[in-house]
Amino acid sequence: MQSRTLAEHAYQAVWRTLGPAVQAGLWSRGGPAADRLAERRGRTAQARPEGPLLVLHAAGRGETTAARALAQGLREVGYEGTLLLTTSSPRSAPHSDPALLHQYVPLDDRRFVARFLEHWRPDAVAIVAADLWPNFVGEAARRGIPLALCSAAVSERTARRWSGVARPLGKAMFPRFDAAMAVDDEHAARLVELGAPGADPLGCLKTAAPSLPVDRALVQQLRRASAGRLIVAVACTHADTEGAVLDAICRPDRLTLIAPRYPDRWTGGPTVPRRSRSGLPGIGQDRWLCDTYGELGSLYAAADVVVLGGAFADHGGHNPAEPARFGKPVVTGPDMRANARTASELRDVGALVQVETLQGLGDAVDRLAADRDDRARRGDAATTLSEAWSERRRTAARRLLSLT
C-alpha cells in the first residue's frame, strides 16, 4: 500500500478541523436532502449489488452529461455490471435513470472516503472533467483501484494552482491516475506537465451523450399542425433577448416552436399559445410555446432548422451537440464561449451557422428556409459528426475497461 506524503497528512488535518463546518453548511446551501446527507460522510442504506461495479464521478450538470455518455459507451461495448454515478449536488444528480445508481460523493475527509470505498468496492473509478479530491484519489490508489480521468479539462488557472500553492498535493495525486483522456491537445499537455501518465486528447464526452428522448406521437402532431410549412425550433432562449429573437425569425409561412431556457421567465408575449394551456398549435398559427420540460428532443426531431439561444447576450451559449444529434442545421449567435469547442467542430463541417447580429440571424434562417438542399447538406454533416462523437464514448469506455 502506498505511503502518505506529509502534504496529505496536513490536508487531512485541515479536513478534521474544518469538516464539521463544511457539513453544517450543506444544510443551508441546497445540499442533499436530510435523508441522504449521510452519503456525504460515506454512509449509505443502499446495498452494493453483486458483480462488477464502476464509479463514474461528475461534479456538475455538464459533467453529468459527459458521465452519461460514458455510461452509454460502456453498455454499447458490452459492460453488464453496475454503474454508480456520484455527484456533489442535487442539481447534477440523474433523475429517473434506471441505468445508473446514484450516490452523493463523500466529502474529502479520509474517514468518509474510506467508508465509501470499502462499502462499494469499485473495480475502477472514472472522474469526469477534473473534480479532483486528493484524499479520494489517494485512498482509491492505496486500495489498488484503477483511476481514470475522462473528458478531462484543466484550465490554466487550475494548472497554476496544482503546480503552485497545491503542488505538494498535486505531485502526489496526478501520477496515481492509470489513464487520462483529455478534451483536447492543450488540456492533455497540462495534465502531462502535472504528472498524469499517458494523457491523450480523446475529446469531449459531452458531445457524445445519447440523443434527448423523443415522443414520436408529438412529433407527428407538430408536423400536421405545420400544414407543410417550414418548422423552426427556437431553443434555450433567455428573457433578455426572447422578443428580439422571435421578431427576427418568425414568419406566417413557418411554424416556430419555442422552448425557453426558463419557461417561468418567458417574455416573448402573452398571446403565444402555450403547451401547458392549449396542448398543441392550431392550424395556421405561426408560433407555439413549449413551456413544459422534457420535450426538447421532440421539438428538435420535428424541426427543419434549429435556432439555439443564449448566444446573443452575455450567457455563453448552450450545447449545440444536442440538436446536431438529430441531423438538423443549427443557427446561433456570437457568444458560444461555454461551448466553444463543440461549436467549432460543428462550424468546421458546416453543420452550424454562427451569426453576429439578430439581423444576421433572420437572414441566415431565411436562406436555410429557401434552400432545401443546403439544409440537407448541413444536416448530413451534423449526423456524420455525431456518429464520430458516439465512437468517442465507446473508445473511452474500452480504455476504462482495459484498466480492470
C-alpha positions in Angstrom: 0.0 0.0 0.0 1.3 3.4 -1.0 2.5 5.6 1.9 1.0 9.0 2.5 3.0 12.2 2.0 3.5 14.9 4.6 1.3 17.2 2.4 -1.5 14.6 2.5 -1.3 14.3 6.3 -1.5 18.1 6.6 -4.5 18.1 4.2 -6.3 15.6 6.3 -5.6 17.6 9.4 -7.4 20.6 7.7 -10.4 18.4 7.0 -10.6 17.2 10.6 -10.6 20.8 11.7 -13.0 22.3 9.1 -15.1 19.2 8.3 -17.8 19.9 10.9 -18.3 23.4 9.5 -18.5 22.1 5.9 -21.1 19.5 6.9 -23.2 22.2 8.7 -23.0 24.3 5.6 -24.6 21.6 3.5 -27.8 22.1 5.3 -28.1 25.7 4.3 -26.8 25.7 0.7 -29.2 23.4 -1.1 -27.3 20.2 -0.5 -28.7 16.7 -0.4 -32.0 16.1 1.3 -31.7 15.2 5.0 -32.3 11.5 4.4 -29.3 11.4 2.1 -26.9 13.8 3.8 -25.1 10.8 5.4 -23.8 9.9 1.9 -21.5 12.9 2.2 -20.0 11.1 5.1 -19.6 7.8 3.2 -22.6 6.1 4.7 -25.5 4.6 2.7 -28.5 2.5 3.3 -28.2 1.1 -0.2 -26.6 -2.4 -0.6 -23.9 -3.0 -3.0 -25.1 -5.1 -6.0 -23.3 -8.3 -6.7 -20.8 -8.4 -9.5 -18.6 -5.8 -11.2 -19.1 -2.1 -10.3 -17.7 1.1 -11.8 -17.8 4.5 -10.2 -18.3 7.5 -12.5 -17.9 10.8 -10.8 -19.2 14.1 -12.1 -19.4 17.4 -10.3 -22.0 19.5 -12.2 -24.7 19.1 -14.8 -22.3 19.4 -17.7 -20.0 16.7 -16.2 -23.1 14.5 -15.6 -24.0 14.7 -19.3 -20.4 13.5 -20.1 -20.7 10.8 -17.5 -24.0 9.6 -19.0 -22.2 9.4 -22.4 -19.5 7.3 -20.9 -22.2 5.1 -19.3 -23.8 4.7 -22.7 -20.5 3.8 -24.2 -19.9 1.2 -21.6 -23.2 -0.5 -22.3 -22.5 -0.4 -26.0 -19.2 -2.2 -25.7 -20.8 -5.0 -23.6 -20.3 -4.0 -20.0 -23.0 -5.6 -17.9 -22.0 -4.6 -14.4 -23.3 -1.9 -12.1 -22.7 1.8 -12.9 -22.6 4.1 -9.9 -22.8 7.8 -10.6 -21.5 10.1 -7.8 -22.3 13.8 -7.8 -21.9 16.6 -5.2 -25.2 18.4 -5.6 -28.9 17.5 -6.2 -28.9 19.6 -9.4 -26.4 17.4 -11.0 -28.0 14.1 -9.8 -29.7 12.0 -12.5 -33.4 11.8 -12.4 -35.4 8.7 -13.2 -32.5 6.9 -14.9 -32.7 3.2 -14.2 -29.4 2.6 -15.9 -27.5 4.3 -13.1 -27.3 4.1 -9.4 -26.7 7.4 -7.7 -24.8 8.4 -4.5 -23.5 11.8 -3.3 -19.7 11.8 -3.3 -18.2 11.7 0.2 -16.6 14.9 1.5 -12.9 14.6 1.1 -12.2 13.6 4.7 -10.1 10.4 4.6 -12.5 8.6 7.0 -15.6 9.3 4.8 -13.7 8.3 1.6 -12.5 5.1 3.1 -16.0 4.2 4.3 -17.4 4.8 0.8 -14.7 2.8 -1.0 -15.0 -0.1 1.5 -18.7 -0.3 1.0 -18.9 0.0 -2.8 -15.6 -1.8 -3.6 -15.4 -0.4 -7.2 -13.4 -2.2 -9.9 -12.4 1.2 -11.3 -13.2 4.9 -10.8 -13.6 7.4 -13.7 -13.5 11.1 -12.8 -15.2 13.2 -15.5 -13.6 16.6 -16.2 -11.4 17.4 -13.3 -13.3 17.4 -10.0 -10.2 16.3 -8.1 -10.1 15.5 -4.4 -6.7 14.4 -3.1 -7.9 12.0 -0.4 -10.4 10.3 -2.7 -7.7 9.7 -5.3 -5.1 8.7 -2.7 -7.4 6.3 -0.9 -8.5 4.6 -4.1 -4.9 4.2 -5.3 -3.9 2.7 -1.9 -6.5 0.1 -2.4 -5.3 -0.8 -5.8 -8.5 0.6 -7.5 -7.7 1.8 -11.1 -8.3 5.5 -11.7 -9.0 7.3 -14.9 -9.6 10.9 -15.9 -12.2 11.1 -18.7 -13.2 14.2 -20.7 -10.6 15.9 -18.6 -10.3 19.7 -18.8 -7.7 21.6 -16.7 -7.7 25.3 -17.2 -4.6 27.5 -16.9 -5.8 28.8 -13.6 -6.3 25.3 -12.2 -3.0 24.1 -13.5 -1.3 27.0 -11.8 -2.9 26.1 -8.5 -1.9 22.4 -8.7 1.7 23.4 -9.7 1.9 26.3 -7.3 0.4 26.5 -3.8 -1.1 23.0 -4.0 2.0 21.5 -5.7 2.8 19.0 -2.9 -0.7 17.6 -3.2 -0.8 17.6 -7.0 2.7 16.0 -7.2 1.3 13.0 -5.1 -2.1 12.9 -6.8 -1.7 13.1 -10.6 0.8 10.2 -11.1 -1.7 7.9 -9.3 -4.0 8.0 -12.4 -3.8 5.0 -14.6 -5.2 6.8 -17.7 -6.1 10.3 -18.6 -8.3 11.2 -21.6 -8.4 15.0 -22.2 -10.8 17.1 -24.2 -8.1 18.4 -26.5 -4.3 18.7 -27.0 -4.0 21.8 -24.8 -5.6 20.2 -21.8 -3.7 16.9 -22.4 -0.4 18.8 -22.3 -1.3 20.4 -19.0 -2.1 17.0 -17.5 1.2 15.7 -18.6 3.0 18.6 -17.0 1.2 18.0 -13.8 2.3 14.3 -13.8 -0.7 12.4 -15.2 0.8 9.5 -17.1 -0.1 9.0 -20.8 -2.6 11.8 -21.1 -4.1 11.9 -24.6 -6.7 14.2 -26.4 -9.6 11.8 -26.9 -12.1 14.7 -27.0 -15.1 16.0 -25.0 -17.6 13.4 -23.9 -20.5 16.0 -23.5 -20.9 15.8 -27.3 -21.1 12.0 -27.1 -24.2 12.0 -24.9 -27.2 10.0 -26.1 -29.9 11.9 -28.0 -32.6 13.5 -26.0 -35.8 11.4 -25.7 -38.4 11.8 -28.4 -42.2 11.4 -28.2 -43.0 10.3 -31.8 -46.7 11.0 -31.4 -45.9 14.6 -30.5 -43.5 14.9 -33.5 -46.3 13.8 -35.9 -48.8 16.1 -34.3 -46.5 19.1 -34.7 -45.8 18.2 -38.3 -49.5 18.0 -39.0 -50.0 21.4 -37.3 -47.4 22.9 -39.6 -49.5 22.0 -42.7 -46.4 21.7 -44.8 -44.7 24.9 -43.6 -41.1 25.0 -42.5 -40.7 24.2 -38.8 -38.1 26.2 -36.8 -37.3 25.2 -33.3 -36.0 28.0 -31.1 -34.4 26.5 -28.0 -32.9 27.8 -24.8 -33.8 31.4 -25.2 -33.3 33.9 -22.4 -35.6 36.6 -21.2 -33.4 39.5 -22.2 -33.5 38.6 -26.0 -36.6 36.4 -26.5 -38.7 39.0 -28.1 -36.0 40.2 -30.4 -35.0 36.7 -31.5 -38.6 35.9 -32.4 -39.1 39.2 -34.2 -36.0 38.2 -36.3 -37.2 34.8 -37.4 -41.0 34.3 -37.1 -42.9 34.4 -40.4 -46.5 33.5 -41.3 -45.2 30.8 -43.7 -43.4 29.0 -40.8 -44.3 27.3 -37.6 -41.9 28.4 -34.9 -41.6 26.1 -31.8 -40.2 28.0 -28.8 -38.6 26.3 -25.8 -37.2 28.9 -23.4 -34.4 28.1 -21.1 -36.6 29.2 -18.2 -40.3 29.0 -19.2 -41.4 30.8 -16.0 -39.5 33.9 -17.1 -40.9 33.9 -20.6 -41.0 37.5 -22.1 -41.9 36.8 -25.7 -45.6 37.9 -25.4 -48.7 36.8 -23.5 -50.7 35.8 -26.6 -48.5 33.0 -27.8 -50.3 29.6 -27.4 -48.7 27.5 -24.7 -48.2 23.8 -24.4 -49.3 23.9 -20.8 -52.7 25.5 -21.7 -53.7 24.7 -25.2 -51.8 21.5 -25.8 -50.8 21.8 -29.5 -50.5 24.6 -32.0 -53.6 25.1 -34.1 -53.6 25.0 -37.9 -52.5 28.4 -39.2 -50.7 29.5 -36.0 -47.2 30.6 -36.6 -45.7 30.2 -33.1 -46.1 27.9 -30.2 -44.5 28.0 -26.7 -43.4 24.7 -25.2 -43.4 25.7 -21.6 -43.0 22.2 -20.2 -39.9 20.2 -19.5 -38.6 17.0 -21.1 -39.9 17.6 -24.7 -37.0 19.4 -26.3 -35.9 16.3 -28.1 -39.4 16.1 -29.8 -39.1 19.7 -31.0 -35.6 19.0 -32.5 -37.0 15.9 -34.2 -39.9 17.8 -35.7 -37.9 20.8 -36.8 -36.3 21.6 -40.2 -34.0 24.3 -38.7 -32.9 24.9 -35.1 -32.1 28.3 -33.6 -30.1 27.9 -30.4 -30.5 30.8 -27.9 -28.3 32.1 -25.1 -25.7 33.4 -27.6 -27.0 36.9 -28.3 -26.2 38.3 -24.9 -23.8 37.5 -22.1 -24.8 33.9 -21.5 -22.1 31.9 -23.2 -24.4 29.9 -25.4 -25.8 26.4 -25.0 -24.8 22.9 -26.1 -25.2 22.7 -30.0 -24.4 19.0 -29.9 -28.0 18.3 -28.7 -29.8 19.5 -31.9 -26.9 18.3 -34.1 -27.6 14.7 -33.0 -30.9 15.0 -34.7 -29.3 15.8 -38.0 -30.5 19.4 -38.1 -28.7 22.6 -39.2 -28.2 24.9 -36.2 -28.1 28.7 -36.2 -26.8 30.6 -33.2 -25.2 33.9 -32.1 -21.7 35.1 -31.4 -21.3 34.2 -27.7 -20.6 30.5 -27.6 -17.7 30.6 -25.1 -19.3 28.0 -22.8 -19.4 25.5 -25.7 -16.7 26.9 -28.0 -15.0 23.6 -28.7 -18.2 21.9 -29.8 -19.4 25.0 -31.8 -16.0 25.0 -33.6 -16.3 21.3 -34.6 -19.8 21.8 -36.0 -18.9 25.1 -37.7 -15.9 23.5 -39.4 -18.1 20.8 -41.1 -20.8 23.3 -42.0 -23.4 22.0 -39.5 -23.6 25.2 -37.5 -24.1 28.8 -38.8 -22.9 31.4 -36.3 -24.0 35.0 -36.9 -23.0 38.2 -35.2 -26.4 40.1 -35.0 -30.1 39.5 -34.8 -30.4 40.8 -38.3 -27.9 38.2 -39.4 -30.0 35.6 -37.6 -33.0 36.4 -39.6 -31.1 36.4 -42.8 -29.5 33.0 -42.0 -32.8 31.4 -41.2 -34.3 32.9 -44.4 -31.5 31.4 -46.5 -32.0 28.0 -45.0 -35.7 28.2 -45.4 -35.3 28.9 -49.1 -32.8 26.1 -49.8 -33.8 22.6 -49.0 -30.6 21.1 -50.4 -28.4 23.3 -48.2 -30.5 22.2 -45.2 -30.0 18.6 -46.1 -26.2 19.0 -46.6 -25.8 20.7 -43.2 -28.0 18.2 -41.5 -26.0 15.3 -43.0 -22.8 16.9 -41.8 -24.3 17.1 -38.3 -25.2 13.4 -38.4 -21.7 12.4 -39.6 -20.0 14.3 -36.8 -22.5 13.0 -34.3 -21.6 9.4 -35.3 -17.9 10.3 -34.7 -18.8 11.6 -31.3 -20.6 8.4 -30.5 -17.5 6.4 -31.3 -15.6 8.7 -28.9 -17.7 7.4 -25.9 -17.1 3.8 -26.9 -13.3 4.4 -27.1 -13.3 6.0 -23.7 -15.3 3.0 -22.4 -12.9 0.5 -23.8 -10.0 2.3 -22.2 -11.6 2.4 -18.9 -12.5 -1.3 -19.0 -8.9 -2.1 -20.0 -7.8 -1.0 -16.5 -10.0 -3.5 -14.7 
